Amino acid sequence: MVATSLSGLAKLKPNQPHPECCVQKGFNWDEVILYAPHSQWSDSPVAEFWNGPVVRVMPRFETAFKGQLNPD
């Protein structure tokens, strides 16, 4: 259910980052998604980072996360 909702959200938001992997048999697997602080689901926020598999993207995710903690 969550994977289906995330996939639909990605299709509706062309400016949203799209994962480079992880769709198997129509389901999204092993992804990490980061939203800006104070994002509201009711607003259908755009992700700041979205990719996977987790083990391969952790350095880029950590950079994006630290950017949220210390915005320029």
N, C-alpha and C positions, 0 to 999 in steps of 0.2 A: 504494500500500500504506500509506504513512504517513497520507495523507489519510483513508483508510477507518478506520484505527485511531483517529485523533484524533476523527473524527465519532462513532465508537462510544463513546469515552471521554466525550465531551460528553453523550451521551444517558444514560449510566450515573450521572453525577454532577449531580444537579439544582442543587446549590449552585455549580457551576462557571460561570464567565462564558462566555457564548456569543457568537461573533462576529456582528456585525451585517451581515455581507456575505459575499461571496467563494465561494459555492457555485455552480459552473457544471457542468452535466451530471453532477451527483453527486460532484464533486470539490471539495475546499477549495483555494482559490488565494490566494496573496499575503497571508498572515496572520502576525502576530507573537504568540508565546505566551511568557509569562514565568512560571517556577515559582520558588518560594521557595528560598533556599539550602539545600543538603543534602537536597533532595527526592530520593526514591528511586522509580524507575519501578516497582519491584516493589510499591510501596504505592499505585499509581495516584493520584498527587498531584493536588490541585485547583490549577488555574492561578491565579496572582495577577492576570494580565492576559491577555486573549485577544481580539483584534479585528483588523480590517483594512479596506481594503487598507493596506498598510504606509505608503504615502505620505501617507495621510490621518490615521493614528493615531499618528504618531511623537511629537507633543507629549505625548499622554496616556501612551504607552508610557514615555517618558523620565521622567515624573513617577512612574510605578509603579516603574521601575527604581531611581531615586534613593531611593525609599522603602525598597527592599530594602537599599540600601547604608547608609542612615541611619535605622534604625527608631526610632520615638519611644519 
